[in-house]
Amino acid sequence: MSAKRDWLMVFVAGACEIACNRLLNSEIIAPLSMESPALRDIVYIAAGILPLLLILAAAQRSDIRQLGARATQIAPLLIVSGALLTGVWSIAASRPALVAGFACWELGHLWIRALFLLALCQMKSIRLVALCLCASCLVGSLGQWAFFLLPHALRLIMCALLPCIALAASYPLARQNLLALSQAGGLKAIECASPSSFVNPWNPAFCCLLVFNLVFGFTLALNCISGVPVDTSLMGMLGAVLVGIFILVSRNRNDFADPLAILAALLVVTGLLCAVISLFLPLGATSNFLLRISDSCLTIISRLVIVGIGSRNQLGALRVIAIACIFSSSGTLAGTMLGHQANALMEPNLELAAAFLASLLISFVALAFLWLSKFSFGAVIFGVEPVVAAVPAAEPEEISMSIEDLCQHLGERCGLTKRETELCALLARGRNGRAISEQLTLSYNTVKTHVKHIYMKLDVHTQQELIDLVELEREAAVSRASS
C-alpha cells in the first residue's frame, strides 16, 4: 500500500471519528444525562474504560490477532445496535433502550478508536501524522456542523455509518501491527529483553493526556443546555487550521509539540478566565470557543504522543494505546463531572460558581507552568528506543571458550550473580523472556527483575547491546590468546 494511500485512509478514518463525536453527545449522551447522569457515568466506565484492561491483557498474549479479528467483526454490530436502540428510545421513551444503546455504541467505538490509532502508528513521518490529524480534525469538525442540518432519523443513521467507515479505513493498516505482534508471541515474549523500548504506565506523558482530556470533558459540559453541548464545531475547524499552520511554519521540523502545548495551555487559561468573567458580564459562549480551540491543539498533541511512542516501538503500540485511552477516558469523565458541577452552581450562587471556576483556573496554571514546564513532549515522542530483533552471538571458533565462559568472565568483572550470569548467557544466545522463564522454571516477573539488574550492571539497555558486549568480550579473549 502506497504512502499516499495510507495517509488518505487514515485521514478518512480520523475525519469520520471526529464527525460522529457531536452526534454521539447530542443524540445519545445528552438524553441519558437528562434521564440519569449517574447511570451515564457507570455505563461509560463499564463500556468505555474497563474493556481497555482486556486489550492490555490480550496484547501480552500471542493470540491477539485472533482476538483482534473477532473484535473487528463485532464492533460494527455493536455500533449499529447502539443506533437502533437509540431510535427505539426516541420512539418509545424507553430508558433501558437508551442505556443499552449507549453501552453498545461506546463498546464498539472503543475498538474502532484503537484501530485508528494503530493505523496512525504505521505512518513513517510524525510530521505527516500531525498534518493528517489537522486535516481530519478540520473535515470532521465541518461534518459535525453539517450533520445537524439533517433530520433526526438520518443523524442516527450517520451515528452508525461513520464509525463503520472509520473501521473499514483503519483496519488494513492496523492489521499489519496485530499480525506482527501475534507472530512475535505477544509482549510477554519480548518485553524483558528490551525494557527501554516500553514506556512505563505512570510516565508523565500519560498523566498529561488525562489533564488534556479533562479540559475536553469540561468544554463539553460547560454551559450545556438540557445535556446538549454548546456548538463549537466551527472553533474546532479554526483550531485545526491554526495547528496546521503552526506545524508548517515551525523551524525545527520535529520539535513542534512543546511550543504547541504552551499555546494550548495559554488558551485554556484564557478560556477559564473568560468563564469566570462571563458569570458577571455578557460574554456568551466565549469561554467554550477558546477552550475548543485549545482542545483541538491538545487532542493533536495527545495523539502525537501516542503515535510517537507507538511508531518507534511497533510491537508495543497496542499497549501504549490502551494505557493512553484509559487515562484519556478517565480525564474526559472527570472533566464532564466538573463541567456539570460548574453549571449546577451558576444559577443559585454566582459567587460560589466563580470561586469554583477560579480554583480550576489556579489548579491548571499550577499544573501547566510548574510541572508541565519541566516536561518535554518532544523527548517522549522521539525518545523511545525502537525494538530491534536481537541477533544471537556467534559461537567463538578461534578459541575454546563458549558463550557461557564469556558471560562468566563478563559477570566476574561486572559483579553478576551466578543466576544473573546464567541468564546473561541465555540472553546472548537470543532467548526471549518467555523462553528463559520456561527453561529455568522461573516466573516471568522474576526473569524481568533479573534482566533489569543485568542490564544495569553491564550498562546496556537492550538485548542486542548485551549480545554486542559479549562479542567484544570474545574479541578481547582472542586478542589475549594471540598475543
N, C-alpha and C positions, 0 to 999 in steps of 0.2 A: 504494500500500500504506500503510495507516494506521500511525501511530507505535506504537500498542499492539500491532498485529500484528507489526511489525518487532521490537519488544522480545521478544515471545513466541517468534518464530522463532529469534532469536539465543540466547535463554535455552535453548531445546531443544537447539540445536547445541552450546552450551558444556557443558551437563549430560551429553550423550552423549559428548563428547570426554573429559571428566574421568572418567566412569564406566568407560570402556574402558581407562584407563591401568593400573589394577591387574591387569586381565585380561591385558593385554599383558605386564606384568612377570612375572606368575606362570605364565602358560600358554606363553609363547614365550621371553622373555628368560632366565628362571630356568633352564630346562633347557639352554639354549645356554651359559649361564655355567658350568654344571657340565661340559658337554662340552668347550668351548674358549673361555675368556674372551677370548683374543687374536682369535679369529675373530669373536666377538660385536662387538668394538670396530671391527674392519675393516669389517664389514657396516654397522654404524651410521654410520661415516664415509662409506662409499660410497653408501648409500641414504638417509641422513638429513641429511647436511650438504652434500656436493658438488653434488647436484641444485639446491640453492638458488642456486648460481652461475649455473645455466642460467636460473632465474627472473629473476635480476638482469639477465642479458643480454637476455632476452625483453622485460622492461619498457622497455628502451631503444628497442625497435623498434615499428613501427606494427601489426605482425601479432599483438600479444599477445592480441587477442580470439580469433582462430582457435586459437592455441596453448592458450589457457585452456580453450576449449570441448573440445579434444581431450584435454587432461589431465583434465578433469572426467568425460569418458566412460571413460577408462582407470582412474582411481582406484578405483572400486567393484570392477572386475575384479581389480585387484591385491589389494585388501583380502580379497575372497572367496577368491582363490587362496592368500593367506597363511594363512587359517584352515584351508583344506582340506589344504594341505601340512603344517601343524602336526598335523592329525588323522592324516595318514599317518605322521608321526614317532611319535605316541603308540601307533600300532598296530604298526608295523614297526621302530621304533627306528632310523630312517634319518637319519643326521646331515645328508646333503645336502638332504633334505626339510625339516628344521628350519631350516637356514641359508637356503634359498630362501624358506621361509615368512616368516622374519623380514625378509628383504630386501623381499619383495613388500608385506608389511604396512607396513613403515616408509616405503617409497617412496610408497605410496598415501596414507598418513596425512599425509605432508608437505604435499601439495597441499590436502587437506581442512582441515588446520590453517591454511594460508594463506588459504583462502576464508572460514573462520570469522572470522579477524582482519580481513579485508577487509569482511565484513558488519558487524562491530563499528564500523568506521570510518565507516559510513553513518549511524550514530545521531547525533542532533544535540547531545545533552547528555552531557558527560563524567561528570556525576553519575549519570545514568541508566545509563550504561555500567558504572560502578562497582557499582551495585546489581544490575545484570544479572549481572555476574561473581560477585558474592557469592551470589546465588540459584542460579546454575548450579553453583558450587562446592559449595554445601550439598546440592543434589539429587544431583549427580554423586558426591559422597563417600558419600552414603547408598546409591546404586546400587553403588558399589564393595563395600560391606559385604554388600548383599543378594544380589548375583550369585554370591557364593561359597557360598550355600545351594543352588545348582543343581548338577546332575550335570556331569561334565567335558564331555560332548558338547554340552550346552546352553550352557556357558560359551564354547566355541569358536564356537558359532553367534552368541552375543552379540558376540564379538570381530569378527565380520564385519558384524553388523547395525547396531551402534551408530555406527560411522564413516559408514556409508551414510546413516543418518538425519541425522547432523550435516551431511553433504554436501547432502542434499535441503533442509535448513532454511537453510543458509548461501547457497546458490548464487543464489537470486533477487536478494538484496541485493548480493552480491559481483559479479554480472554487470553491474550498473549501473556499477561502478567500472571493470571491464575494458573496457566499451564506451566510456566517456568517455576512457580512456587511449588506446584504439585510434583514436578519432576525432581526438584531439589530435596523432596521429602519433608517439606514444611519447615517452619522457622526453627523448630526444636533441633533439627539436624545440623544447622549451620550457625546458630546464634553465638554459642560459646566460643567458636573459633574466630569470630570477628566482632567482638563486643563493641569496638569503637564505631562500627557501622550502624549500630542500633541506638536510637535516641531514647533516653530514659523517659518513662511516662510523666515524671514530675519536672521535666525540662521547662524552664520559664516560657518557652515558646508556646506550649500548650496552655499555660496559665493566661498568656496574652490572648489566646483565642477565646477563652472564657470571658475575659473582660470585653473584647470586641463584640462578642455576641450578646453580652449583657446590654451594651449600647443599642444593638439591633433590636432586641426584645423591648427595651424601654421606648425606642422610637415607635415601634408598632402599637404599643398600648397607650402612650401619652395622647391625651385629648381625643381618644376614640369615642365614637357615639354609637350606643347600642352594640358595643363589641366590634364595630367596623372601624378599622384603622383609617386615619387621615390619608387621603390620596396624595402620595408624594412620588408617584411614578415618574413625573417629569423631572423631579430633582434627582432621581436615580439616573436618568439619562444624562443630565448635566454632570453629575459626579463621574460617570463613566468617561465622558468626553474629557473632563479635566485630568483624570488619572492617565488616560491615553496620551494626552499632550505632554504631561509631566514625564512620562516614561520616554517618549520620543525625543524630548529635548535634554534629557539628563546627560551630563558629560560622561560620567562613568556608566558604561552600558550595562553593568551588572549591579551596581550599588545604588539602586533607586528605592529599595524597600524602606530603609531607615528615614530618609527625608520625607517620604510619603506618609510614614507613621506619625511623624511630627506634625505634618499638615493636618492629618485626620484628628490628632489629639487637640489641636487648636480649634478645629471646627466643633468638636464635641464640647469643649469648654464654652465656646461662644453660644452653642445651641442650648446648653443647660442654663447659661446666664440669661438668655432670652426667655427661657421657660419661667424663670423666677420673675423677670420683669413683666411678662405677659399676664401675670396674676393681677397687676395693678394698672397696666397700660394696654391699650388695644393693639397688640402685635399679631393677633390672629395665630396662624399656624407657622410662624417664622421659625420657632424652635424645631418643629418637626421637619421643616425643609432643610435647615442646617444640619440636623442630626442625620437626615437621609443622605446628604452629600458625603458626610463623614463616614456613614455606614458603607457607601459604595467603595470608599478608599480602604476601609478596614476589611471588608469582605474580600477584596482582591488581595490584600496583604496576607490574610488568613490562608487563602488558597495557594498563594505563592509559597508560604512556609510549608504547607503540606506537600505540595508538588516538589519543592526544592529538596526536602528530605527524602521523599519517596522516589524521585527520579534518580538520585545518586545511589540509593540502595533499593533497587527494584524488588528484590525478594522480600524486603521488609515494608513495602509500600502499603499493603493492605492493613498491617498492624498500625502503622502511623495514621492511616485514615480513620480507623476505628477509634483510636485514642483521641485524635483531634475532634471527631464528631461527638464523642462523649463530653468533652469539655465544652464544645460549641453549643450543643443542645442544652447542657446544664446552664450555660450562660444565658441563652435565649429564654429559658424558663424563669430564671431569676430576674432577668430584665423585664419581662412582661408582668411579673408579680409586682415589681417596683413601680412600673408604669401605671398599673391599675390602682395601686395604693395611692400614688400621687393624684390620680383622677378622683378617688374617693374623698381625699382631703380638701379638694378645691372648693366645693360648694359650701360645706359647713364652716370652714375656717381657713381663710386665705393666708393668714399669718402662719398657721401650722403647716400648710402646704408649702409656703415659701421657705420655711425652715427645713422641711424635708428635702426640697429640691436643692437648697443651698448645701445641705450636708452631702448630697450626692455629688455636687459640683466640687466641693472641697476634697472629698474622697478620691475623685477621679484625678484632680490636679496633683494630689499627693502621690497617687499611683503612677501617673504618666510621667511626671517630671522629677520624681525622686527615685523610683525603682526602674521604670522602663528606660530612663535616660542612660542607664548603665548597661542596657541590654541591646544587642545588635541582631536585628533580623537577618541582615546580610550574612553574618557569621554563621547563623543557624542554617540558612538556605544553602550556602556554599561550603559549609564546614564538615559535612558528613562524609566520611571516607567510603568510597564505593566498595561493594563486596566483590572481591576478585577470587575466582576459583583457585585454590591452592594447588601448586604443582609439587608432588612429593619429592623429597630429597633423594638423589640417586645413591644407590649403594656404592661406597668407595671401592675402586678397583686397584688403585695404586698401593694401598696399604691394607693391612689385615684388620682394620677397625670397622665394626658395624655401626649402624646409626645409634644403637643402644650405647656403644662405647663412646661415641662422640658426645651424646647427650649426657653421659656420665661425667666426662671431663668438663663439659659446659656447666653442668649442675654443681660440681665441686667448686668451680671458680665463682659461680654466681649465687651460691647458697641455696640451691634447690634441695628440698627434702627427697627421701627415697621415692615416695609416691609421686611427687611432682616430676622427678626425673623420669619415672615410668610413663607418665602422661606426656611428657615432653617428647619422648621417642615416638609415641603413637601419633602425636600431632605432626611430627616431622615426616611421618610416613603418609600423611594426608588424611588420617582418620578424622571424622567429624565427631561432634559431641555425643550423638546418639550411639554411634558405633563404640566409642570409648566406654560409655555407660554400660552397654551390654557386655563388652569384653571383660571389664574389670568388676562387673556386678556392683556398680556404684549408682546412686541416684543421680539424675540429670543435674539437680541443683548442686550436688557435691562436686560433680565434674566442672560445672561453671565456676564454682569458687576456686577450685584448684587451677583452672586455666587462667583466671584473673590474677592469681598470685604468681603464676609462672611468667605471664606477660610483664607484670610489674617488675619482677626480679631480673628478667632478661632485657628490660627496657624495649619491648616490642609492642605493637598494637594489633597485629593481625597474624593469622596462621602462616601466611606467606612470608611475612617478615621473620617469623621464627624459623621457617624452613631455610630462608636465606642465611640466617645466622648459623645454622647447623652446617650449611655448605661452606661458610667462611671458616668454621672450626675444622672441617675436613681439609681445606686448602692449607690451613696453618699446620695441621698434622703432617701433610705431605711435604711441606717445606722443611719441617723439622727433621723428617726421616731422610730427606735427600741431602741435608747439609752435614 
